[in-house]
Amino acid sequence: MAEFKYEIVERIAVLSQSPNGWERQLNLVSWNEREPKYDIRDWAPDGSKMGKGISLSHDELAILKGILAEMEI
């Protein structure tokens, strides 16, 4: 498996926490020294491991924000 680099540029919010301490977080993350993207995924309590997630560009996040604003939640 190819090695990859990441840097959490900004920790924005914790969306939830599971009983085992893992947190679902919204962060701004630079993957492989590329432009940072908004990222939602689960992180281990010590930050050493991560689960599968989704990364969104600024434009994609803006579209999602508009969709969520129109939804009745």
C-alpha positions, 0 to 999 in steps of 0.5 A: 500500500502506498504511503500517504501524508496528511496534515490537519490544518484546522480542527473545526468540530466534533460531530459525535463520539462513540463509547470507545472514544473515537470521534467523528470530526469535521476538519480542514485536511491537506492530503499529500501536501495538496490544497486542504479540503473539508473532511468528515471522518472518524478519528481514534482518541489519540489521532493515530488512526482514522476511519473511512471518510469523505473530503469536500472542496470548498465549492462542494461544501457550499453546495451541501450547505445549501441543500441542508439549509433547504431540508426539514431536519 
